Amino acid sequence: MSKLKTKSGAKKRFKLTATGKVKAGQAGKRHGMIKRTPKQIRQNRGTETLSAPDAKIVKKNYIPYGL
């Protein structure tokens, strides 16, 4: 059986930590910043680790061999 390809969109959106957790950018930062308080904008900087059920889906379907 041939190798599975990593989804190209997943390459840009997710990274794996050394312990195998999945890091992704914070949600809610694309548009509508005027509605959000400065505190919300500040707290959504950087990345977060995905919850276990979401990480399982990402690792199984989108990044089969890790990045």
BELKAGI-V375421 format. One line per field, one symbol per residue. phi: phi as a letter, one per 30 degrees, with the letter a starting at -180 (. if undefined). A space follows every 10 residues. Layout:
phi: ???
//
This chain:
phi: .dddcddddd edcbbcddcj dccbdddibd aidddddedd dddcdibbdd dedddddddd ccbdcic
//
